[in-house]
Amino acid sequence: MDLKQISAFVWVAELGGFRAAAEKLHTTQPTISQRIAGLEASLGTRLFERSARGIGLTQKGQELLPLAQRMVHTGADILRIARAESAMQGTLRLGSTETLVHTWLDHLIDILHRRYPALTLDLQVDITHVLRGQLAARQIDLALVVGPSQDVREHSLHLCDYDLAWIASPGMKLHDRPITVAELGQFPVITYPSVSVPYQAIKTLLLQAGVKSPRLYGSASLSTIVHMTQRGIGSSVIAPVVVAQEIDEGRLCLLNADQTPEPLGFYACWVDGANSYVPQTVAALAQEVARKHGLKRKGHKQ
């Protein structure tokens, strides 16, 4: 049994005759007859019966026709997609941290739009902790997050690294000299959420510096962190690449602190499986984009 036999069966049934099916499939009537005979032999049942009124489907033929029609349509879809320049289609549920939204995610989305016009993105922006949970629950297909995957069912590709830095409003007058973490601990410190690696690292640095009750304000919103820092509520620890313009314009300042948490390493993570071709392909493309637009940056310089 092959697709040509299935196709002959479908068109004979739909067009009501061997000659019409032969014309539709650009072949001869004897060829169609041979294909039907071969299919009936493979299935061990008759599909058509002749009468004074012409040819018609047997009871078994009527039962099998819907399945055969789906097979023919599926085969046509396979050929169409294989021959198309853009083979990827459907919806990719993409999760990303906000840092990447502020750096190079727009470049990735633009390339996907141009290269795979049949692919639709459903974008979810959240913190790494939340995105990892959504990936594990199969609520998203691909997560661009901090840190490699820890789940044996997942795969990951390294994307880029961003340094962290202490940042403050110039009004706090902390930027014109070297400053210690102990001094910075006299003010609130604004940073990523309490479940994040930077938050815990900053808390450890403050405690080790002798700050007994560190005041850390964690937020999942970068815009909130930036706004609070500009207002002079306290210093912040974030990737300065996301506030490069504010630093260039003098609205924020990089501080010369004696200790800073380790850089953030970003990874593309997905779950391997029957439907992992699209997220794996987009992950590889994200790696290319990140290497071009998001290589490790010192301070806010490129």
N, C-alpha and C positions, 0 to 999 in steps of 0.2 A: 504494500500500500504506500503510495507516494502522493505528493501534493497535486501532481498533474491528474491523477486518477480522481482525487477528491474534487478538483476543479471541474473536470468533465461531468461528474455526477451532479454537481450543483447547477451547472449551466444547462444540462439536458433537462433537469427538473424544472428550472425556472423558465426556460424558453420553450419547453414542450416538444423537443425533438432533437435527434442526433445531428441533422444537417444544420440547424440554427446554432447549436453549440459549437459545431466545427467552424462555422463562419466567425463566431464570436472569438474563438481561441486561435483563429488563423491556422487551422490545420484541416485534415480531411475527415470525412465521415467514417471511413474504416478505422482511422486512428482513434476516434472517439469511441467507436464500438469496442476496440481492443482494450482501451483503458477501462471502460465500464465492466467488461468481462473479467479483466484482471482484478478490479476492485471487488467484484462479487465473489470471485474465487478466494481472495484473501479474507473476506469477511465471512464466507460460508453461507451466504444468503442472497436471494434475488432482491434487487433494488427497483426494477421496473417490470411491468407486465404490459403486453400488447393486447389490444382489443379492437373491435371494429371502429371505435372512435379515435384510435391512435395509441400513443404510449402514455402510461401513467405510473405513478409510484405505487409500489406494494405497501403494505402496512409497515413493514420494517423500514422501507425506504422513507416513509413519512416520519418515522421516529428519528432516523439518522440525519435527515436533511438539515435541521437547525444546527446540529453539531458540525456538520460539514461546512455550512455557511460561515460559521465562526472561524473555522480553520482557514478557509480561503481568505477571509478578511484579515485574520492575524498574519497570514503569509504576505499579504499585500502591504500591511503596515511594516513588517520586517524589512521588506525590500525598499520601501519608501524611506525609512529611517536610515538604512544602511547606505543608500545612495545620496542622501542629503548631506550638505556641507555641515549642517548642525544636527548631530544625532541626538543630543540631549534635549529632553522636553519634560513637561510636567512642572511640579512645584518643588523647590528645594527649601526646606525649613532651616534657615541659617541663623545661628546665635553668635553674637559677638560682644566682647567687652567694649565699653565706651571709649577706652584709650585708642583702640584701632579705628573707631568711627572718626576720631579727631585727627587721625594720621593718614592712613592709606586705604581704608575700606572703600572709599568712593572710587578709587582706581580699579579695584577688583570688580565692583558692581558695573562700572562702565565697560570693562572688557567682557564680562559675562553677557551684558546686554547686546553688545555688537557681535560677539562670537557665537552665542547660543540664543538667538531671538525667541525660540520656542520654550525656553526655560524661564519660569517665573520664580521670583524670590519672595519668601515670607520671612522678613527680617525681625529678629528678636534681640534687643539690646538690653543686657543685664550684667550682673556681676558674675565672676567665674563660678562661685559656689552654686548659684541658681542654675546657670547654664549646664553645669556638670550633671545636676539632678535631672534636668530636662532631657539631656542626651541619654542618660541611663534609662529614663522612662520612655524613650523613643518619641518624645514630644518635639524634638528637633533632629535634623539629620546630620548637621555639621556644627561644631562649636569651635570658635576662635577664642581661646581662653589663656589664662596664665598657668603655666606649668604643664608638663606632659601628662598623659593619661596614666592613671593608677589602676584602671580596670583591665583585667586580662582580655576582656571581650573587645576592647577598643584598640584603635590604631592612632598614631599621632605623627605629625610632621612639625619640626621646629620652624618657626616663622621669622622671628626677630627678637632682639633684646632692647629694652629701653632703660637707661639709668634713672634712678630716683634722685631727688634733690630736695633740700629744705628751701622753701620759698616763702617770702613775706611781702607785705605792703611796705613801700618805702617810708610810710608814716611811722612804722614801728622802729625805724632807725637801728636795724640790726644788720644791715648789709655792708656797712663801710669798714668792717673789721672781722678778724677771725672770731668765731663764737663756738662755745662748747654746747654739747647736748644738755648739760646740767642747766646752763643759762636759758636755753630754749624751753626747758621743762618748767620754767616759771610762768609760762603762758600756755594757753590751750594749744594743742596740736591737732590740726584738721587733716584727715587722710581718708583712705579707702575704708570700707566697712570692717566691723570687728571680726568677721569671719575670714578676712583676707590675710595673706602672708605679710604684706607690708605693715598692717596694723599691729600684728603680733611682734614683728621685728622692731618696730618703733617703741612699743611698750617695753620690750626687753632692754633696748638701749637706754631708755629713760630710767628704768629701775637700776640698771648697772651704773648709771651716772649719779645715783643717789637721790633721784626724784622719788619720794616715798608714795605719793598719790598722783600719778600722772593723769592729766585731764586730756583725754583723747576724744575727739569728736569724729566719729566715723560716718561716712555718707556714701551711698551707692551712686550719687549723682556728681559727676565732675563739675558741672556748672555750679552746683551748690558749694562745692569745695572752693572753687575759684572765687565765687562771690563773697564767701565768708572771709577768705584770705585777703581780698581787696579791701574789705571793710575793716581790716586790722583786728579781727577777733582773735587771731593767733597766727602762728606760722603753719605751713602745711608741708606735707611730704607727698609729692606726686611726681609723675614723669614730666619734666619741664618741657618736653616736646609738645605737649598739648596746650601749653600757654606761651608758646614762642612769641606770638604777637604782643601779648601783654608785657612780656619781658622786654622786647625790643622797644616798646613805646614807653617804658618806664613805669607802668602801672603796677608791676610786680618785680621783685628782685630775687636773684639767686643768692643764697646765703653761703658763706664760707664756713660750714660746720665741720667739726673735727671728726664726726662719724655719720655715715649714711647707710641705710639698708642696702642690701644687694639689689642689682638690677632685676627688672621684671622680664622673664622669658615667656614669650607667647608661642602657643602651639595650636595647630589645627587638629581636632580630634573627631573621630567618627567610629561607628560600630560596624565591623565587618559583617557582611551578609549578602543575601541575594540581591538586595537593592542598594548596595554600597558603591556602585560604579560612579554615580553622579557626585556624591559627597567626596569620594576619593579623588576624582578628577578636579573638582573645585578646590580641594585642599592643596593639590599640587600646583594649581594656578595661583592660589593665595601665597604659596611659598615663593613663587617667582616674583609676584608683585611686591611682597614684603622685602625680598632681597634687593629689589630695585629702589623702593621708596621708603623702606623701614629698617635699614641696617642700624646696628647699635649706634646711638648718638650720645655724645658727651654734652651735658648741659642741654642747650637748645640749638647748638650749632649742627650743621650737616657736613 
